[in-house]
């Protein structure tokens, strides 16, 4: 890495790629008139910001912020609903180009990936030259910029990719890690949230290396053994350098924020049916079955709860997912209206599930019906056919 020296020459070299303001940047490339303007992805005042251009960030707008607050901070902002199918298309182009530089790629989100480039620097003169070529190729294919961090492990590479954003490169050689950690705020460690950061700060621990002023036993007594091991490893610059290419997804979910808070159970169930269709279609497309169905509910005071049920057998049928979510909802008292509801499925297995003596009558037929509906929607669009329970969504435009 900086560039092969002494006993560090065989250290892993991990690259973290992070697309710059990805959703907003795609909108700017597709519509050049938006270039340099405060573009904010998230149009409903009931929702949250998915992404913000750098021009919008100057006003304090950032992802996960309520759209209503973003409008107050940046009234001149250009608020767009987002085109996630388009973002997915561009993401696939990016990852295809990344894979041309190394076979070991772990994609962690639509706009981020780790790449093991250990030894690849020999083919490209150095890791820096490799990073520059990767950036150039991505820009050539998509018109987008990205930022890259290179370090001996994933935790440090991710931090490094954020240092020279946007359109930057930062390389951290092994010999520079101790000095780097003396100036790295503890809040920059992935996995350290606001509450833990505040607790660490209260003990005078402001930079990552400050953690080592206390023994690991001290941290175990204060935070628990697992958290202590995590913090101590990070304070020494240690992290995982093993990538999981093509890692299987852990869950599939769908959720919606309502235009107006509601505790109308029939309306909530219509949303659950619509979401169960989306999740079931995703499972069937990828060939997964899931055993755990989770219901997510956010109340009007923003308190969020989840309820889960592990089923006797793995499912991918829309009706099975919906019935489990419906039963979870029926068991809740709903002390106040909800602003959001969602359903997800986890506990995946792959392959055809063998229908047995205990399966519901007609389940095989229901699964065939689901697949037929999937095919129709894939060919003619999502509104080509719909279930009776979701009719009101299409009739009223909800």
C-alpha positions in Angstrom: 0.0 0.0 0.0 1.9 3.2 0.5 3.5 1.3 -1.1 5.3 -1.9 0.1 7.8 -1.4 2.8 9.5 -3.8 5.2 7.5 -6.2 7.3 4.2 -4.6 6.1 4.5 -5.7 2.5 2.3 -8.7 3.1 -0.4 -6.9 5.0 -3.9 -7.1 3.5 -4.9 -4.2 1.3 -8.6 -3.4 1.5 -10.3 -0.8 -0.7 -13.6 0.8 0.3 -15.5 2.5 -2.5 -18.3 4.9 -1.6 -20.3 6.7 -4.4 -20.7 10.4 -3.8 -24.2 11.5 -2.9 -25.3 8.6 -5.0 -29.1 9.1 -5.5 -28.8 12.8 -5.9 -25.8 12.5 -8.3 -27.7 10.0 -10.5 -30.5 12.6 -10.8 -28.0 15.3 -11.8 -26.4 13.1 -14.4 -29.8 12.2 -15.9 -30.9 15.9 -15.7 -27.9 18.2 -16.1 -30.0 21.2 -15.3 -29.9 20.0 -11.6 -26.1 20.2 -11.5 -24.9 22.2 -8.5 -28.4 22.8 -7.2 -29.7 21.6 -3.7 -31.2 18.2 -4.8 -33.0 16.3 -2.1 -34.3 12.8 -2.6 -37.5 12.6 -0.5 -40.7 14.4 -1.6 -43.3 13.5 1.1 -43.3 15.6 4.2 -44.2 12.4 6.1 -41.0 10.6 5.0 -37.3 11.1 5.5 -34.5 12.2 3.2 -32.9 9.3 1.3 -30.0 11.4 -0.1 -28.9 15.0 -0.5 -26.5 16.6 -3.0 -23.5 18.5 -1.6 -25.2 21.8 -2.4 -28.1 20.7 -0.2 -25.8 19.6 2.6 -24.4 23.1 2.9 -27.8 24.0 4.4 -27.6 21.2 7.0 -29.7 18.7 5.1 -28.6 15.1 5.5 -30.0 11.6 4.9 -32.4 10.1 7.4 -33.6 13.7 8.3 -37.4 14.2 8.2 -38.3 15.8 4.9 -40.4 18.4 6.7 -37.3 19.6 8.5 -35.3 19.6 5.3 -37.8 21.9 3.7 -37.4 24.4 6.6 -33.6 24.3 6.4 -33.5 24.5 2.6 -36.8 26.0 1.2 -35.2 26.4 -2.2 -34.3 22.7 -2.4 -35.4 20.6 -5.3 -37.3 17.7 -3.7 -37.6 14.5 -5.8 -39.5 11.3 -5.0 -36.5 9.1 -6.0 -36.2 6.4 -8.8 -34.9 3.4 -7.0 -35.1 1.1 -10.1 -32.8 3.6 -11.9 -30.4 3.7 -8.9 -30.3 -0.1 -9.0 -29.4 -0.1 -12.7 -26.5 2.3 -12.1 -25.3 0.4 -9.1 -25.1 -2.8 -11.1 -22.9 -0.9 -13.7 -20.6 0.4 -11.0 -20.2 -3.0 -9.4 -19.5 -4.7 -12.7 -16.6 -2.3 -13.3 -15.3 -2.8 -9.8 -15.3 -6.5 -10.3 -12.9 -6.0 -13.3 -10.2 -4.9 -10.8 -10.5 -7.8 -8.4 -12.6 -11.0 -8.0 -13.0 -10.3 -4.3 -15.8 -7.8 -4.0 -18.2 -7.5 -1.1 -21.0 -5.1 -1.9 -22.5 -3.7 1.3 -25.2 -1.4 -0.1 -26.4 0.0 -3.4 -23.5 2.5 -3.4 -20.7 0.9 -1.3 -18.4 -2.0 -1.6 -15.2 -3.4 -0.2 -12.6 -4.8 -2.6 -9.6 -6.9 -1.6 -6.7 -5.6 -3.8 -3.9 -7.4 -1.9 -1.2 -7.9 -4.5 -3.2 -6.1 -7.2 -1.0 -3.1 -6.9 1.7 -5.0 -8.8 -0.6 -4.9 -11.8 -1.3 -1.2 -11.5 2.1 0.1 -10.3 0.5 0.9 -6.8 -2.8 0.9 -4.9 -3.1 4.6 -5.6 -2.9 4.1 -9.4 -5.4 1.2 -9.2 -7.8 3.5 -7.2 -7.4 6.3 -9.8 -8.1 3.9 -12.7 -11.1 2.5 -10.9 -12.5 6.0 -10.4 -11.8 7.0 -14.0 -13.6 3.9 -15.3 -16.6 4.4 -13.1 -16.9 8.0 -14.2 -16.5 7.0 -17.8 -19.3 4.5 -17.6 -21.8 6.3 -15.4 -20.7 10.0 -15.3 -20.5 9.7 -11.5 -17.7 10.3 -9.0 -16.8 8.1 -6.0 -14.5 8.3 -3.1 -12.0 5.6 -2.1 -10.2 4.6 1.1 -7.4 2.1 1.3 -6.2 0.5 4.5 -5.2 -2.9 6.0 -8.8 -3.8 7.1 -12.4 -2.9 6.4 -13.0 -0.7 9.4 -10.1 1.6 8.6 -10.8 1.6 4.8 -14.4 2.7 5.4 -13.3 5.6 7.5 -10.6 6.6 5.0 -13.1 6.7 2.1 -14.9 9.6 3.9 -11.8 11.7 4.5 -11.4 13.3 1.1 -15.0 13.3 -0.1 -16.2 14.0 -2.7 -14.2 12.5 -5.5 -11.2 11.7 -3.3 -8.7 9.0 -2.4 -7.1 8.5 1.0 -4.5 5.7 1.7 -3.5 4.6 5.2 -0.3 2.5 5.2 0.1 0.1 8.2 3.0 2.2 9.7 0.8 5.3 9.9 -2.1 3.7 11.8 -0.9 4.6 15.4 -0.6 8.3 14.5 -3.9 8.2 12.6 -5.8 6.8 15.6 -4.5 9.6 17.9 -6.5 12.1 15.9 -9.5 9.9 15.0 -12.6 11.0 17.0 -14.2 8.0 18.7 -17.5 9.0 17.0 -16.0 8.1 13.6 -15.6 4.4 14.5 -18.4 2.5 12.7 -20.7 1.0 15.3 -20.1 3.8 17.9 -23.4 5.6 18.2 -24.2 9.0 19.8 -24.9 7.5 23.3 -21.7 5.5 23.4 -19.8 8.5 22.1 -21.2 10.7 24.8 -20.2 8.1 27.5 -16.7 7.8 26.2 -16.4 11.6 26.0 -17.5 11.8 29.6 -14.4 9.8 30.6 -12.1 12.0 28.6 -12.0 9.5 25.7 -12.3 11.7 22.6 -9.9 10.1 20.2 -9.7 6.4 19.4 -6.3 5.9 20.9 -7.6 7.3 24.2 -9.5 4.0 24.7 -6.2 2.4 25.5 -5.7 4.6 28.6 -8.1 2.2 30.3 -7.7 -1.6 30.6 -9.9 -3.9 28.6 -11.2 -5.2 32.0 -12.3 -1.7 32.9 -14.3 -1.4 29.6 -15.8 -4.9 30.1 -17.0 -3.9 33.6 -18.6 -0.7 32.2 -19.9 -1.8 28.8 -19.8 -5.6 28.7 -17.3 -8.0 27.4 -18.4 -7.9 23.8 -18.3 -4.1 23.6 -14.9 -4.0 25.4 -13.4 -6.4 22.9 -14.8 -4.4 20.0 -13.5 -1.0 21.3 -10.1 -2.3 22.3 -9.5 -3.9 18.9 -10.5 -0.7 17.1 -8.2 1.4 19.4 -5.3 -0.8 18.2 -6.4 -0.4 14.6 -7.5 -4.0 14.3 -10.4 -5.1 12.2 -11.7 -7.7 9.8 -10.0 -8.0 6.5 -11.9 -11.0 5.2 -14.5 -10.2 2.5 -17.6 -12.1 1.8 -18.2 -11.9 -1.9 -21.8 -12.3 -3.0 -23.0 -12.6 0.6 -26.6 -13.9 0.8 -29.1 -11.3 1.9 -30.3 -11.7 5.5 -33.8 -10.3 5.1 -36.3 -8.7 2.6 -38.7 -6.0 3.7 -41.1 -3.3 2.7 -42.5 -0.4 4.7 -44.6 2.8 4.1 -45.0 6.1 5.8 -48.6 7.2 5.7 -49.9 10.6 4.5 -51.8 10.9 7.7 -51.4 8.9 11.0 -54.0 6.1 11.3 -55.1 3.3 13.6 -57.7 2.0 11.1 -56.9 -1.7 11.2 -58.5 -2.4 7.8 -56.4 0.3 6.2 -53.3 -1.0 8.0 -54.0 -4.5 6.7 -54.3 -3.3 3.1 -50.9 -1.8 3.5 -49.6 -5.1 4.9 -51.1 -7.0 2.0 -49.4 -4.7 -0.5 -46.1 -5.0 1.3 -46.4 -8.8 1.6 -46.8 -8.9 -2.2 -43.6 -6.9 -2.7 -41.6 -9.0 -0.2 -43.0 -12.3 -1.6 -42.2 -11.3 -5.1 -38.6 -10.5 -4.1 -38.3 -13.9 -2.4 -39.7 -15.8 -5.3 -37.4 -13.9 -7.8 -34.3 -14.7 -5.8 -35.4 -18.3 -4.9 -35.5 -17.8 -1.2 -37.8 -19.1 1.5 -38.0 -17.4 4.9 -39.1 -18.6 8.4 -39.4 -15.4 10.4 -41.9 -12.7 9.7 -41.4 -9.3 11.4 -44.0 -6.5 11.8 -42.6 -3.0 12.2 -44.8 -0.2 13.6 -43.8 3.5 14.1 -46.3 5.5 16.2 -47.1 9.1 15.7 -44.7 10.0 18.6 -42.0 8.3 16.5 -41.7 5.4 19.0 -40.9 2.2 17.0 -41.7 -1.4 17.9 -41.2 -4.7 16.1 -42.9 -8.0 16.6 -41.7 -11.3 15.1 -43.0 -14.8 14.6 -41.0 -17.8 13.5 -43.1 -20.1 11.4 -43.2 -23.9 11.5 -42.0 -24.0 7.9 -40.2 -21.7 5.5 -42.5 -19.7 3.2 -42.4 -17.4 0.1 -46.1 -17.3 -0.6 -47.6 -13.8 -0.3 -50.6 -15.1 1.6 -48.4 -16.8 4.2 -46.4 -13.7 4.8 -49.6 -11.6 5.0 -51.4 -13.9 7.4 -48.4 -13.9 9.8 -48.1 -10.1 9.7 -51.9 -9.8 10.2 -51.8 -12.0 13.3 -49.0 -9.9 14.7 -51.0 -6.7 14.1 -54.2 -8.2 15.6 -52.2 -9.0 18.8 -51.3 -5.3 19.3 -53.6 -2.8 21.1 -52.4 0.3 19.1 -52.5 2.9 21.9 -52.1 5.7 19.4 -52.2 6.0 15.6 -49.3 4.8 13.4 -47.3 6.9 11.0 -45.5 3.9 9.5 -46.0 0.1 9.1 -43.8 -2.5 7.5 -43.2 -6.2 7.1 -40.0 -8.2 6.5 -39.0 -11.8 6.2 -35.7 -13.3 7.4 -34.2 -16.7 8.3 -33.6 -17.6 4.6 -33.0 -20.9 2.9 -32.8 -21.6 -0.8 -34.2 -24.2 -3.1 -37.6 -25.7 -3.6 -39.4 -26.5 -0.3 -41.0 -29.9 -0.3 -44.7 -29.6 0.4 -45.6 -32.1 3.1 -48.6 -33.6 4.9 -49.0 -30.6 7.2 -49.1 -27.9 4.5 -52.2 -25.9 4.1 -54.7 -27.2 1.5 -54.2 -25.4 -1.8 -50.9 -23.9 -0.9 -49.1 -25.2 -4.0 -51.8 -23.7 -6.1 -51.4 -20.3 -4.3 -47.7 -20.4 -4.9 -48.3 -21.0 -8.6 -50.8 -18.1 -8.7 -48.3 -15.8 -7.0 -45.7 -16.7 -9.7 -48.2 -16.1 -12.4 -49.0 -12.7 -11.0 -45.3 -11.9 -10.7 -44.8 -12.7 -14.4 -47.7 -10.5 -15.4 -46.4 -7.6 -13.4 -42.9 -8.1 -14.7 -44.1 -7.9 -18.2 -46.9 -5.3 -18.0 -46.1 -3.2 -14.9 -47.2 -3.2 -11.3 -50.8 -2.0 -12.0 -51.6 -4.6 -14.6 -53.2 -6.9 -12.0 -53.8 -6.6 -8.3 -55.5 -8.4 -5.4 -58.9 -7.3 -4.3 -57.7 -6.2 -0.9 -55.4 -3.7 -2.5 -57.9 -2.3 -4.9 -58.4 1.0 -2.9 -54.7 1.9 -3.4 -55.1 1.9 -7.1 -58.7 3.4 -7.1 -57.8 6.3 -4.7 -54.1 6.7 -5.6 -53.0 6.2 -2.0 
